[in-house]
Amino acid sequence: MTAWIAILIPLLIMVFALGMERLETRLRSGTVREDEVEDFLERARPDEVKALFRQGIGGALTLFRLRNLGKRGGPTRRGGRSSEPSGRSTTNA
């Protein structure tokens, strides 16, 4: 009987540890960094705050990130496209 307990307890601990590792991996992928939350709270629009209450922090941060990507990506792409043709025409002239 003691031999079974000596074999069973370490096996149960190993199974528990592996299960907790899988749970931790799932939780880690769903977490939000502190600086993202601070940035959101400083610069959120009313529709993003409403999304925070309706969908939680994940949905609100998704809206916030989409808005920020539009701001960052839009002007630099337009500026980059308009400056390239003028730069090429200047070097070709």
C-alpha positions as CSV (number, residue, x, y, z in Angstrom):
1,M,0.0,0.0,0.0
2,T,2.8,2.4,0.9
3,A,4.5,1.6,-2.5
4,W,1.3,2.6,-4.4
5,I,1.1,5.9,-2.4
6,A,4.8,6.6,-3.1
7,I,4.2,6.1,-6.9
8,L,0.8,7.7,-7.1
9,I,1.5,11.0,-5.3
10,P,4.4,12.1,-7.5
11,L,2.4,11.2,-10.6
12,L,-0.6,13.2,-9.4
13,I,1.7,16.2,-8.7
14,M,3.2,15.9,-12.2
15,V,-0.3,15.8,-13.8
16,F,-1.4,18.8,-11.7
17,A,1.8,20.8,-12.7
18,L,1.3,20.1,-16.4
19,G,-2.4,21.1,-16.2
20,M,-1.5,24.3,-14.4
21,E,1.2,25.1,-17.1
22,R,-1.5,24.7,-19.8
23,L,-3.8,27.0,-17.9
24,E,-1.1,29.5,-17.3
25,T,-0.3,29.6,-21.1
26,R,-3.9,30.3,-21.9
27,L,-4.1,33.0,-19.3
28,R,-0.9,34.6,-20.4
29,S,-2.0,35.0,-24.0
30,G,-5.2,36.7,-22.9
31,T,-3.6,39.2,-20.6
32,V,-3.1,42.9,-21.3
33,R,0.1,44.8,-20.6
34,E,0.0,47.6,-18.0
35,D,1.3,50.3,-20.4
36,E,-1.5,49.4,-22.9
37,V,-4.2,50.0,-20.2
38,E,-2.6,53.3,-19.1
39,D,-2.4,54.5,-22.7
40,F,-6.0,53.5,-23.2
41,L,-7.2,55.3,-20.1
42,E,-5.3,58.5,-21.1
43,R,-6.5,58.7,-24.7
44,A,-9.7,56.7,-25.0
45,R,-12.7,58.1,-26.9
46,P,-16.3,57.8,-25.6
47,D,-17.1,54.9,-28.0
48,E,-14.1,53.0,-26.8
49,V,-15.1,53.6,-23.1
50,K,-18.6,52.2,-24.0
51,A,-16.9,49.2,-25.5
52,L,-14.9,48.8,-22.3
53,F,-18.2,48.4,-20.3
54,R,-19.9,46.3,-22.9
55,Q,-17.1,44.0,-24.1
56,G,-14.5,44.3,-21.5
57,I,-10.9,45.5,-21.8
58,G,-10.1,43.2,-24.7
59,G,-12.8,44.6,-27.0
60,A,-12.1,48.2,-26.0
61,L,-8.4,47.8,-26.6
62,T,-9.1,46.3,-30.1
63,L,-11.0,49.4,-31.0
64,F,-8.3,51.6,-29.6
65,R,-5.5,49.7,-31.5
66,L,-7.4,50.0,-34.7
67,R,-7.8,53.7,-34.3
68,N,-4.1,54.1,-33.5
69,L,-3.1,52.0,-36.5
70,G,-5.1,54.2,-38.7
71,K,-3.4,57.3,-37.3
72,R,0.1,55.9,-37.5
73,G,-0.2,54.1,-40.8
74,G,-2.3,56.6,-42.8
75,P,-0.2,59.8,-42.8
76,T,3.2,58.1,-43.2
77,R,2.0,56.0,-46.1
78,R,0.5,59.0,-47.9
79,G,3.6,61.1,-47.1
80,G,5.9,58.4,-48.2
81,R,4.1,57.9,-51.5
82,S,3.9,61.6,-52.3
83,S,7.6,62.2,-51.5
84,E,8.9,59.2,-53.5
85,P,7.7,60.4,-56.9
86,S,9.0,63.9,-56.3
87,G,12.3,62.5,-55.1
88,R,12.7,60.4,-58.2
89,S,11.8,63.2,-60.6
90,T,14.4,65.4,-58.9
91,T,17.2,62.8,-59.2
92,N,16.2,62.0,-62.8
93,A,16.3,65.7,-63.8
